[in-house]
C-alpha cells in the first residue's frame, strides 16, 4: 500500500473544508449506512441457483425482444449449458432496468413452477432494492434525480469503503486546500463527483446499480494536485508489513500519482467486461480525474495571469 502524504496534519483545524468533508462522510455513514439493506443480500436471486436461473431467463429475454445487439459482445457468447457463465450473466441481468421491469409480465419458456417462483423472487428483490438506502442516496442511469448527483458523493457501502476514501480525502484534501484554498477544494470535490457520475451513467446506461462513494471526488483531487504541483516531490507513506524498514515515508515525484492511481483506473476499466465490475466504479474515477485535470489547468492559467498582472503593477 502507498498513499500520497504531501503535508502534515498538525494544523488540520486551519483547514475547514477538509475537516468538514471528512466529518460529513463519516457522519452520514454512521447515521444512514452502517448495517443497512441486509434483506437485499439474502435474496434467493443472489444465490448460485438464482443467478443461473436469472441468466437463462435473460437469454430468452434478449433473444425474444430482438435487442440482443444492444448488449455487450460477451453477453452473446454465454453458453446456455455452462452454469458458471449463466451465473455471471444473471448478475449482469439484475442490473438491467428494462429486464427487471418487464420480467413479471414476460412469457418465458420452461418449467412453469420454477419460473413462477423466480418471478416472485424478482418482484421481492425489486421492491427491496427500490426502498434501500443505497438506491435513495446513490446515482445510476435509471435514478439520477438532482440531489443524487450530490448525495452519492457522501455515501459508502461499508466501513472499509469509507475508511479508504476518507484517508485519501484527508491527505490530498489537506494538500489541495493548503495550495489552492478552501473554495478550490470544495469546487474540485463537488464538480469531480458530478463528472464521475456522468461518466458512470454514460458507461452503463441500462444499469439500475447505483454508484456511491467519494472515490470520483478523491480522483479529481489527486488529478488536480498533480497538475498544480507537477514539479514537486511529494512524501508518500508506504506500508508492506509492520516491521522496521517495511513501512514509513518516502519522497517521490508528484507525477508518480498518475501511474499509481489514474493509469491503473484506465487499465482496469479497459480490461473489465462492459456492464460488469468488481464493485469499483472505474468509469467514475476516470470522470472525476478528467474534471480534476481540467480544473487544474484552468487554475494554473489563472495563477499565471494573476502573477503577471502583479509583476506589471
CORFEN-V562738 format. One record per residue. N is the residue number from 1. SS is DSSP state (h for helix, s for strand, l for the rest). PHI is phi in radians with two decimals (999 if undefined). Layout:
# CORFEN-V562738
((N	SS	PHI) (N	SS	PHI))
This chain:
# CORFEN-V562738
((1	l	999) (2	s	-2.48) (3	s	-2.25) (4	s	-1.08) (5	l	-2.43) (6	l	-1.21) (7	l	-2.30) (8	l	-1.28) (9	l	-1.86) (10	l	-1.13) (11	l	-1.94) (12	h	-1.09) (13	h	-1.15) (14	h	-1.58) (15	l	-2.07) (16	h	-1.12) (17	h	-1.28) (18	h	-1.02) (19	h	-1.06) (20	h	-1.11) (21	h	-1.14) (22	h	-1.10) (23	h	-1.14) (24	h	-1.15) (25	h	-1.07) (26	h	-1.18) (27	h	-1.04) (28	h	-1.13) (29	h	-1.15) (30	h	-1.11) (31	h	-1.31) (32	h	-1.94) (33	h	-1.89) (34	l	-1.21) (35	l	1.25) (36	l	-1.68) (37	l	0.93) (38	h	-1.17) (39	h	-1.12) (40	h	-1.13) (41	h	-1.29) (42	l	-1.64) (43	l	-1.11) (44	h	-1.01) (45	h	-1.13) (46	h	-1.60) (47	l	-1.43) (48	h	-1.01) (49	h	-1.13) (50	h	-1.13) (51	h	-1.17) (52	h	-1.12) (53	h	-1.10) (54	h	-1.09) (55	h	-1.07) (56	h	-1.11) (57	h	-1.12) (58	h	-1.19) (59	h	-1.03) (60	h	-1.10) (61	h	-1.06) (62	h	-1.25) (63	h	-1.34) (64	h	-1.30) (65	l	-1.52) (66	l	1.31) (67	l	-1.90) (68	h	-1.06) (69	h	-1.18) (70	h	-1.36) (71	l	-1.64) (72	l	-1.01) (73	h	-1.01) (74	h	-1.12) (75	h	-1.10) (76	h	-1.33) (77	l	-1.65) (78	l	-1.15) (79	l	-1.63) (80	l	-1.13) (81	l	-1.54) (82	l	-1.61) (83	h	-1.14) (84	h	-1.12) (85	h	-1.15) (86	h	-1.12) (87	h	-1.11) (88	h	-1.10) (89	h	-1.13) (90	h	-1.10) (91	h	-1.09) (92	h	-1.16) (93	h	-1.09) (94	l	-1.18) (95	l	-1.66) (96	s	-1.54) (97	h	-1.08) (98	h	-1.09) (99	h	-1.13) (100	h	-1.09) (101	h	-1.21) (102	h	-1.69) (103	l	-1.03) (104	l	-1.10) (105	l	-1.62) (106	l	-1.32) (107	l	-1.62) (108	l	-1.47) (109	l	-1.64) (110	l	2.35) (111	l	-1.12) (112	h	-1.11) (113	h	-1.19) (114	h	-1.13) (115	h	-1.16) (116	h	-1.11) (117	h	-1.13) (118	h	-1.11) (119	h	-1.09) (120	h	-1.11) (121	h	-1.15) (122	h	-1.10) (123	h	-1.10) (124	h	-1.15) (125	h	-1.07) (126	h	-1.09) (127	h	-1.12) (128	h	-1.14) (129	h	-1.15) (130	h	-1.16) (131	l	-1.69) (132	l	-1.24) (133	h	-1.18) (134	h	-1.19) (135	h	-1.19) (136	h	-1.21) (137	h	-1.70) (138	l	-1.41) (139	s	-2.19) (140	s	-2.51) (141	l	-1.10) (142	l	-1.73) (143	s	-2.48) (144	l	-2.38) (145	l	-1.16) (146	l	-0.96) (147	l	-1.30) (148	h	-1.07) (149	h	-1.11) (150	h	-1.74) (151	h	-1.14) (152	h	-1.13) (153	h	-1.22) (154	h	-2.04) (155	l	-1.92) (156	l	-2.44) (157	l	-1.44) (158	l	-2.73) (159	h	-1.11) (160	h	-1.16) (161	h	-1.05) (162	h	-1.10) (163	h	-1.05) (164	h	-1.10) (165	h	-1.24) (166	h	-1.17) (167	h	-1.06) (168	h	-1.14) (169	h	-1.09) (170	h	-1.11) (171	h	-1.26) (172	h	-1.31) (173	h	-1.06) (174	h	-1.09) (175	h	-1.13) (176	h	-1.14) (177	h	-1.14) (178	h	-1.19) (179	h	-1.40) (180	h	-1.97) (181	l	1.79) (182	h	-1.15) (183	h	-1.10) (184	h	-1.12) (185	h	-1.03) (186	h	-1.11) (187	h	-1.13) (188	h	-1.13) (189	h	-1.07) (190	h	-1.22) (191	h	-1.17) (192	h	-1.11) (193	h	-1.12) (194	h	-1.13) (195	h	-1.09) (196	h	-1.12) (197	h	-1.13) (198	h	-1.08) (199	h	-1.10) (200	h	-1.14) (201	h	-1.21) (202	h	-1.25) (203	h	-1.22) (204	l	-2.42) (205	l	-1.23) (206	l	-1.65) (207	s	-1.34) (208	l	-1.77) (209	l	-1.27) (210	l	-1.37) (211	s	-1.58) (212	l	-2.42) (213	l	1.99) (214	l	-1.61) (215	h	-1.07) (216	h	-1.12) (217	h	-1.14) (218	h	-1.13) (219	h	-1.06) (220	h	-1.11) (221	h	-1.15) (222	h	-1.05) (223	h	-1.14) (224	h	-1.03) (225	h	-1.12) (226	h	-1.04) (227	h	-1.26) (228	h	-1.29) (229	l	-2.07) (230	l	-1.20) (231	l	-1.74) (232	l	-1.56) (233	s	-1.56) (234	s	-1.95) (235	s	-1.41) (236	s	-2.00) (237	s	-1.86) (238	s	-1.94) (239	s	-2.46) (240	l	-1.92) (241	l	-2.80) (242	l	-1.30) (243	l	-2.38) (244	l	-0.92) (245	l	1.21) (246	l	-1.99) (247	s	-2.78) (248	s	2.48) (249	s	-1.48) (250	s	-2.60) (251	s	-1.78) (252	s	-2.43) (253	s	-1.08) (254	l	-0.98) (255	l	-1.19) (256	h	-1.14) (257	h	-1.01) (258	h	-1.08) (259	h	-1.21) (260	h	-1.23) (261	h	-2.17) (262	h	-1.30) (263	h	-1.12) (264	h	-1.07) (265	h	-1.16) (266	h	-1.07) (267	h	-1.14) (268	h	-1.17) (269	h	-1.13) (270	h	-1.14) (271	h	-1.53) (272	l	-1.47) (273	l	-1.04) (274	l	-1.05) (275	l	1.59) (276	l	-2.15) (277	l	-2.77) (278	l	-1.63) (279	l	1.56) (280	l	-2.03) (281	l	-1.53) (282	h	-1.09) (283	h	-1.10) (284	h	-1.18) (285	h	-1.04) (286	h	-1.19) (287	h	-1.04) (288	h	-1.11) (289	h	-1.08) (290	h	-1.12) (291	h	-1.15) (292	h	-1.06) (293	h	-1.11) (294	h	-1.07) (295	h	-1.14) (296	h	-1.08) (297	h	-1.12) (298	h	-1.10) (299	h	-1.13) (300	h	-1.15) (301	h	-1.09) (302	h	-1.09) (303	h	-1.12) (304	h	-1.10) (305	h	-1.17) (306	h	-1.12) (307	h	-1.12) (308	h	-1.13) (309	h	-1.15) (310	h	-1.15) (311	h	-1.15) (312	h	-1.20) (313	l	-1.29))
